[in-house]
Amino acid sequence: MSKRLVPSMTALQCFEAAARHLSFTRAAEELHLTQSAVSKQVAQLEDMLRHHLFLRIRRRLQLTPAGALYLAEVNKILTQVDMSSRYILTYGEQTEVLKVATQPSFGVRWLIPHLKGFGKRYPTIHLDIRNEMEPFALLQGTADVVFFFGQGTWPGTTCIELFGEEVVPVCAPDLLQGRLLADAGEVADMILLQSTSRPEAWHEWFLEQGLHSVSSYHGPRFDTFYMALGAAQAGCGVALVPRYLAARELEEGSLVIPWAHAMRGKGAHFLAFAEHAAEVPKIRALVDWTRAQLDDRHQS
């Protein structure tokens, strides 16, 4: 394996400061170094890269094309190092990071609201939550716990079923102009907002009612249910979404159900973690917390 080309952090800082000020002297003042030390670091960097990073014109510095290109890369590196260092500052010695992956709409509408109080109950667990459109983060080792919708059959994992769902059409009240629809066929005449993750949804919804709509697959397409809900609220058309995602808007009246046929989703929401991690305290804490939230919902 060839030797890595890794300049020192000092050299990168000297180069970045000199490029920003276009002056070795001002860079030295900022970094509390001598002007000759900054100049030497940049010279060593140029020697390593085999490119001039600055032009020295009449005692003034000017970035070369290679220097400008390298500056953009160095800025990324220094920013990442700064972010990572500040990230560590947020943890105490006893803190553990629990990496959680969730599909976007589920995360916004169900998971995050149900995490209220988790930090107080488990102060030494720091949640690191990110969106994941496909539930592969667990298999790739980039997450400790994954929330996903599907069948709950992953080799090497423990999948805990949370709840099923039913899918309903929703639209802005103004779209109906105060009238009641006579049948599902009238829904087919509306603009159908499509979901990328469930392209067959409208077709199956109509089919359950004995209809074959030529427009089942036509209409604006959105990556997430959350975006489709926003489009429905804006009056762009009618969206077919899990009822729990639209519960708030339906209660407030900013969305209505134009035709009350609910379709059971072909799957359920699951929480998953690696089989060997079942007794890891931070994972067990989130599992217990999630189950308690579901128990509270069923009792209320």
Secondary structure, 3 states (H helix, E strand, C coil): CCCCCCCCHHHHHHHHHHHHHCCHHHHHHHHCCCHHHHHHHHHHHHHHHCCCCEEEECCEEEECHHHHHHHHHHHHHHHHHHHHHHHHHCCCCCCEEEEEEECHHHHHHHHHHHCCCHHHHCCCEEEEEEECCCCCHHHHCCCCEEEEEECCCCCCEEEEEEECCEEEEEECHHHHCCCCCCCHHHHHCCCEEEECCCCCHHHHHHHHCCCCCCCCCCCCEECCHHHHHHHHHCCCCEEEEEHHHHHHHHHHCCCECCCCCCEECCCEEEEEEEHHHCCCHHHHHHHHHHHHHHHHHHHC
